[in-house]
Structures are given as C-alpha cells and as structure tokens.
C-alpha cells in the first residue's frame, strides 16, 4: 500500500520540527525572544510582539530583566477594561494596593518553570475580583509618577470553583463559548485547520456530549479521510503526515465508539495499514540522508528507535520520537476497542519504545532513551504515553503500572504544563489526559495552573496562546490553537470519551 501525502501549513511544519535541544526561555532578554515575534494576520496582528495576555484586562505585557517585580505594558486591546486608564510603557508594579511580592520566575527549565511573581499574583487578584465586586485596582508607575488605576472587569464569569473545570459554572460558560467559536471556525471543506486543530476541536465537540455537534465532527472526519484517499504519491520523507494520521485515527475511533457508524470502521482499517507501513521496524527504512543531516539521531543498531514513528514514515531526520509514537500506540489501543484487528508484534513494538524511553520516575524522554531519574520537563509526551499505556489492549498489568508512573510524575511536577517542546497547547491536551488517569494528579495539575487559564482568557470569548519555549505557532491561528485545547481540557471531567475516562477499567 502506498502512503499518501497531506500538505501541512508552513507554520505547523516549523512548529513541529523545532530542534529539541534549543532551550529558548520565556524570560529571554538577549535578541528579543520571544517578544519580537509578531502575528502577520488574525486577531493579534496589531500587537507589536508576542507578549503575555493579562486575562480580561486586555493588556499585553512583557517581562523585563531590570524590573523583575513588574509587568511592562506593551499593548492594550481595543474595547477592553484597560483601554481607558492604562498606557503603553506603564509599569504595573502591584494590584489592589499591594506591590508584587516576588520577582518573576518564568521560563523554560526545571529551575524556572511556573509563574511565580507578578504573573501569578495578578492572576490571583483578577480571578478573585470576578467573584466579588468585579473591580481590579492596578498600581501603575508612569514615568516618575505612581498611581492607582481601577479597571471594571465585571462579574459575568465569576470565579472558578475549587473543583474546576468539574462542577464549575464558570468553566461551563467558557466551554459553551469555546465550542461555538470552534464551530464558527470550521472551514467549508470540514477542516478546522491544521492537525492540532482538527484533533482537539473534534475531541472537544465529542467530549461535550452534545449530539448536535456530531455532524460537525463527521464533516471534519470525512474531509480528512477523503484527503487520505485522494492522493497516492508514495512514501514521502517530509510533510509531517504522521501527525494527521494519528490525530485522525484517535478522533475517528472515539467517533465510532459513540455513533457505531460502519463507514468509520472501513476508514480505520485504511489508516491502520498506513500506520503499519510508516512504523519503523527495520534499518532498511532509514533515509540515507539522515546520517548526514542528523548524525546524532542515526541508529547504532537495529533495536534503537525500533517500533516508533517520527514526523514521517520510516526513519528520517530525528527518527521516531516519543510524542508521535505515544499517539501511534494510543491509535492502536482505540482501534482495538473498535474491533479493528491489530498486529500484536507491531503493538508491542510501539509500547516497548515507550517503555525504553521512560525514566525511573515516569518521565518520558524525547526518543526511546530514558532521561535521568530527576528529569521532568516537556510533560506532553509523558501524558500521551500515559494514556496510551493506560488503555493498552489485553494488558498483563505492566503497561498499567507504567501509566501509573507517568501520571504520578505529572502530579509531582505540574509547573511545565503550558510551556513544552513543539506545540505547547497540544502538549497541554495530552498532559491533561495523562494526569486524569488519577484524579488526584489532574487536580494538582489544574490547581497549579489556574493562573494560566485566568490569564489566557480573552474578552472576545477566545483563549490566547501565551509565550513559551517554542515560538513557532504564534500566527493567525494562535487563538484557535489555544481555544480548542482549552475546550477539550474542560470536557475531561464529563468522561464522554475513552481517553477521558469513559468505560475505563
């Protein structure tokens, strides 16, 4: 069988092929990263850089080295509470009569993950005011003058419940808005955009439990399946097609398990065969050019990288990686639940790849080489491996035990949640369902990152893709990327999908 190709947008290609060893911190003062990056179109095209969104205030702010206990205002969005009273280059130094207590500690690395300092302190005040008066007073330094500026944030949303997004009116209101936004963004051909959008938009719609969204999901899946069927150009070594195949397999499986539509089974069998052919099992599949382009990733023996998938079929560039291999294993696990026959050898090879890449503490490394016992960054792939292992078919128990290690390390170190390699929002989605294997770890994850959900919310019923390690992806579709992933996360407690806990054993 020939593997067809699907063209991916350049921005996504750049996003997913970012070099794994390039550690660009959020707090980065030399060279202007990430603050100098701009969106060329879309909702944020007028903003002069990639800055922190300060929630419903409408302010975009930069973290600067010489003002570690302040937020530098770089832009104020139109028709937002801060439009009157806050000016460009204002320094926000406190809130509600109190100066910020701690310097910012926010960037990429185990020592600096999290939002300690002005970001977190402002988020707490912003969240609290929405459940009380709706008024937020910012302490602002403008030139040599210090003043208080009161913003009318309002109480329309209220505050998050302690159990959010479960049993939380604010979460439910936001979810409804995001689902409406997602359906409005669906293209005429059924696509929601790139593979990240297609995967998490469809999963959010299915996860809501609202049957009115089933036609939207089916239209999306029909488009993806037709795209796969309509091309037959042989095995390509570029294009990142495996992300599309994996995402389609996961959503299509969940769709079938809800609807029992027979057409979905036929398409799943086709995708299964594509995944078979793309899985790396033999050194003859290696693209000779990869030895020159990525010498450090070139296998030293037949078992290195064995059983995994990379961005593309076989072995090219970095070769098989844990993030996509976890999605491959999850695809097989869900297909099995649909009654699709899966080759046990291929299944076991995928899971063995993930096992080799899991450290003593449960953290999953970039490939199939385990990291040190104290490493824990980039938890998206740990979450993806966790849910794949938890749902492994006919498990003897060993994969479930591995899944327990995966979910526990997320619960122990939830700080890196919004800032990981490749597509951070995608990583958030997988990390959330990995944490959800154990409800206690999901609670730890959400509580530690309440600040992010408060600060990423925008006044136009979307969510914002906050600055992070990998700057690619801040473009015209950045709001869609963040919004569909948040929508999916807010459906997790509903347990309407296998990946979120339905029928779990």
Residue pairs with C-beta under 8 A, 6 or more apart in sequence:
1 273
1 274
1 277
2 232
2 233
2 234
2 235
3 234
3 235
3 236
3 241
3 274
3 277
3 278
3 313
4 227
4 228
4 229
4 230
4 231
4 232
4 233
4 241
4 274
5 231
5 233
5 236
5 239
5 241
6 227
6 228
6 231
6 239
6 241
6 244
7 239
8 194
8 195
8 239
8 240
8 241
8 243
8 244
9 193
9 194
11 194
11 472
11 473
11 475
11 477
12 194
12 195
12 196
12 240
12 423
12 473
13 239
13 240
14 472
15 422
15 423
15 470
15 472
15 473
16 240
16 243
16 311
16 422
16 423
17 240
17 311
17 317
18 421
18 422
18 470
18 472
20 318
20 366
20 421
23 108
23 109
23 469
24 33
24 34
24 108
24 469
24 470
24 471
25 107
25 108
25 109
25 112
25 469
26 34
26 63
26 106
26 107
26 108
26 419
26 467
26 468
26 469
27 63
27 65
27 104
27 106
27 107
27 112
28 34
28 107
29 64
29 65
32 49
33 471
34 49
34 50
34 467
34 468
34 471
34 474
35 49
35 50
35 51
35 62
35 74
35 467
36 49
36 50
37 49
37 50
37 471
37 474
38 45
38 47
38 48
38 49
38 50
38 474
39 45
39 47
39 50
39 474
39 475
39 476
39 478
40 475
40 476
41 475
41 476
42 475
42 476
42 477
42 478
42 479
43 460
43 462
43 479
44 464
44 474
44 478
44 479
45 476
46 75
47 60
47 74
47 75
47 77
48 74
48 75
49 60
49 62
49 74
49 75
50 467
50 471
50 474
51 60
51 61
51 62
51 74
51 75
51 467
52 60
52 61
52 62
52 63
52 71
52 119
52 455
52 466
52 467
53 59
53 60
53 455
53 456
53 458
53 464
53 466
54 60
54 61
54 71
54 82
54 122
54 126
54 455
55 122
55 123
55 126
55 454
55 455
55 456
55 457
56 80
56 81
56 126
56 130
56 153
56 154
56 157
56 457
56 458
56 459
57 80
57 81
57 82
57 86
57 126
57 136
57 138
57 151
57 153
58 76
58 77
58 78
58 79
58 80
58 81
58 82
58 83
58 459
59 71
59 73
59 75
59 76
59 77
59 80
59 82
59 86
59 92
60 73
60 74
60 75
60 76
60 77
61 71
61 72
61 73
61 74
61 92
62 71
62 72
62 74
63 71
63 72
63 104
63 106
63 118
63 119
64 70
64 72
67 91
68 103
68 104
68 117
69 93
69 99
69 100
69 101
69 102
69 103
69 104
69 117
69 118
70 91
70 92
70 93
70 100
70 118
70 141
71 91
71 92
71 118
71 119
71 122
72 89
72 90
72 91
72 92
73 86
73 87
73 88
73 89
73 90
73 91
73 92
74 88
75 88
76 82
76 83
76 86
76 87
76 88
77 83
77 458
77 459
79 459
80 459
81 136
81 151
81 152
81 153
81 154
81 459
82 151
85 149
85 150
85 151
86 138
86 140
86 149
86 151
87 142
89 142
90 140
90 141
90 142
91 140
91 141
91 142
92 118
92 122
92 138
92 139
92 140
93 99
93 100
93 139
93 140
93 141
93 146
94 100
94 138
94 139
95 121
95 122
95 125
95 126
95 136
95 137
95 138
95 139
96 125
96 129
96 136
96 137
97 137
97 139
97 148
98 139
99 139
100 117
100 118
100 121
100 122
101 121
102 116
102 117
102 121
103 116
103 117
104 115
104 116
104 117
104 118
104 119
105 112
105 114
105 115
105 116
105 117
106 112
106 113
106 114
106 115
106 116
106 117
106 119
107 113
107 419
108 377
108 419
108 468
108 469
109 377
110 375
110 376
110 377
110 413
110 416
113 377
113 413
113 415
113 416
113 419
114 120
114 415
114 448
115 123
115 451
115 452
115 455
119 451
119 455
120 451
122 455
123 450
123 451
123 452
123 454
123 455
124 451
125 136
126 136
126 153
126 454
126 455
127 159
127 160
127 450
127 454
128 159
129 135
129 136
129 153
130 153
130 154
130 155
130 156
130 157
130 158
130 159
131 155
131 158
131 159
132 155
133 155
134 152
134 153
134 154
134 155
135 150
135 151
135 152
135 153
136 150
136 151
136 153
137 148
137 149
137 150
137 151
138 148
138 149
138 150
138 151
139 146
139 147
139 148
140 146
140 147
140 148
140 149
157 170
157 173
157 174
157 457
158 169
158 170
159 170
160 168
160 170
160 171
160 450
160 453
160 454
161 167
161 168
161 169
161 170
161 171
163 443
164 170
164 171
164 446
164 450
164 453
165 171
165 175
165 446
165 489
165 490
165 492
165 493
166 493
167 493
171 490
174 457
174 486
174 490
175 208
175 487
175 490
175 491
177 461
178 204
178 461
178 462
178 463
178 483
178 484
178 486
178 487
178 490
179 204
179 205
179 208
179 210
179 213
179 487
180 461
181 461
181 462
181 483
182 192
182 201
182 204
182 205
182 480
182 483
182 484
182 487
183 205
183 213
183 216
185 192
185 193
185 197
185 201
185 480
186 192
186 201
186 216
186 219
186 220
187 193
189 223
190 219
190 220
190 221
190 222
190 223
190 224
191 197
191 198
191 220
191 223
191 224
192 198
192 201
192 202
192 220
192 480
192 484
193 201
193 477
193 480
194 477
195 240
195 243
195 244
195 247
196 243
196 247
196 423
196 425
196 426
196 481
196 484
196 485
197 477
197 480
197 481
197 484
198 220
198 224
198 244
198 247
198 248
198 251
199 247
199 250
199 251
199 426
199 429
200 425
200 426
200 429
200 484
200 485
200 487
200 488
201 220
201 480
201 484
201 487
202 217
202 220
202 221
202 251
202 255
203 250
203 251
203 254
203 429
203 488
203 491
203 497
203 499
204 484
204 487
204 488
204 490
204 491
205 213
205 214
205 216
205 217
206 213
206 214
206 217
206 251
206 254
206 255
206 258
206 496
206 497
207 488
207 491
207 492
207 494
207 496
207 497
207 500
208 491
208 494
208 496
209 491
209 494
209 496
214 255
214 258
214 259
217 251
217 255
218 255
218 261
220 251
221 248
221 251
221 252
221 255
221 264
221 267
224 244
224 248
225 248
225 252
225 267
225 270
227 244
228 244
228 245
228 248
228 270
228 271
228 274
229 270
235 277
235 278
235 313
235 314
236 312
236 313
237 287
237 289
237 312
237 313
237 314
237 316
238 312
238 316
239 312
240 311
240 312
241 312
241 313
242 278
242 309
242 310
242 311
242 312
242 313
242 324
242 328
243 311
243 324
243 327
245 271
245 274
245 275
245 278
245 331
246 275
246 309
246 324
246 327
246 328
246 330
246 331
247 327
248 271
249 268
249 271
249 272
249 275
249 331
249 334
249 335
250 327
250 330
250 331
250 334
250 499
252 264
252 267
252 268
252 271
253 268
253 331
253 334
253 335
253 337
253 338
253 498
254 334
254 497
254 498
254 499
255 261
255 264
256 264
256 265
256 268
256 338
257 334
257 337
257 338
257 498
258 496
264 338
265 338
265 339
265 340
268 335
268 338
268 340
269 340
271 331
272 332
272 335
272 340
272 342
275 309
275 328
275 331
275 332
276 343
276 346
277 313
278 309
278 312
278 313
278 314
279 307
279 308
279 309
279 328
279 346
279 349
279 350
280 305
280 306
280 307
280 308
280 309
280 310
280 314
280 315
280 319
280 320
281 306
281 307
281 346
281 349
282 302
283 299
283 302
283 315
285 313
285 314
285 315
286 298
286 299
286 314
286 315
286 316
286 319
287 314
287 315
287 316
287 317
289 316
290 297
290 298
290 315
290 316
290 317
290 319
291 298
293 317
294 317
294 318
294 319
297 317
297 318
297 319
297 367
298 319
299 305
299 315
299 319
304 368
305 315
305 319
305 320
305 353
305 367
305 368
306 349
306 352
306 353
306 368
307 320
307 325
307 346
307 348
307 349
307 350
307 351
307 352
307 353
308 319
308 320
308 321
308 322
308 324
308 325
308 328
308 350
308 353
308 367
308 368
309 320
309 321
309 324
309 325
309 327
309 328
309 350
310 316
310 317
310 318
310 319
310 320
310 321
310 324
311 317
311 318
311 321
311 324
318 367
319 367
320 353
320 367
320 368
321 366
321 367
321 381
322 353
322 354
322 357
322 364
322 365
322 366
322 367
322 368
322 381
322 384
322 385
323 380
323 381
323 384
323 422
323 427
323 430
325 350
325 353
325 354
325 368
326 354
326 364
326 381
326 384
326 385
326 387
326 388
326 430
327 384
327 388
328 350
329 347
329 350
329 351
329 353
329 354
329 385
329 388
329 389
329 392
330 384
330 387
330 388
330 391
330 499
332 342
332 346
332 347
332 350
332 393
333 388
333 391
333 392
333 393
334 391
334 498
334 499
335 342
336 342
336 347
336 393
337 391
337 393
337 498
342 393
347 393
351 388
351 389
351 392
351 399
353 368
354 364
354 368
354 385
354 388
354 389
354 402
355 402
356 368
356 369
356 370
357 364
357 365
357 366
357 367
357 368
357 369
357 370
357 385
358 364
358 365
358 370
358 385
358 402
358 405
358 406
359 365
359 370
359 371
359 372
359 373
359 375
360 370
360 373
361 373
361 374
361 375
361 376
361 405
361 409
361 412
362 382
362 386
362 402
362 404
362 405
362 406
362 407
362 408
362 409
363 371
363 375
363 376
363 379
363 382
363 409
364 381
364 382
364 385
364 406
365 371
365 375
366 378
366 381
366 421
376 409
376 412
376 413
376 416
377 416
377 420
378 416
378 420
378 421
378 427
379 409
379 410
379 413
379 416
379 417
379 420
379 427
379 431
379 434
380 420
380 421
380 422
380 424
380 426
380 427
380 428
380 429
380 430
380 431
381 427
381 430
382 406
382 409
382 410
382 431
382 434
383 406
383 410
383 427
383 430
383 431
383 432
383 433
383 434
383 435
384 430
384 434
385 402
385 406
385 434
386 403
386 406
386 407
386 410
386 433
386 434
386 435
386 437
387 403
387 430
387 433
387 434
387 437
387 499
389 399
389 400
389 402
389 403
389 406
390 399
390 400
390 403
390 407
390 437
390 504
391 498
391 499
391 504
392 399
392 400
392 403
403 437
404 437
404 438
406 434
406 437
407 434
407 435
407 436
407 437
407 438
407 441
408 438
408 441
410 431
410 434
410 435
410 441
410 444
410 445
411 435
411 438
411 440
411 441
411 444
411 445
414 435
414 444
414 445
414 447
414 448
414 449
415 448
417 428
417 431
417 445
417 448
417 449
417 452
418 424
418 428
418 449
418 452
418 466
418 468
419 468
419 469
420 427
420 428
420 431
420 468
420 469
420 470
421 427
421 469
421 470
422 470
423 470
423 473
423 481
424 465
424 468
424 469
424 470
424 473
425 465
425 481
425 482
425 485
426 485
428 485
428 489
429 485
429 488
429 489
431 445
432 442
432 445
432 488
432 489
432 492
433 492
433 499
433 500
435 441
435 442
435 444
435 445
436 442
436 492
436 500
436 501
442 492
452 466
453 486
455 466
456 463
456 464
456 465
456 466
456 482
456 486
457 463
457 464
458 464
458 479
462 479
462 482
462 483
463 479
463 482
463 483
463 486
464 478
464 479
464 482
465 473
465 474
465 478
465 479
465 481
465 482
466 482
467 474
473 481
491 497
491 500
492 500
492 501
493 500
494 500
495 501
495 502
496 502
498 504
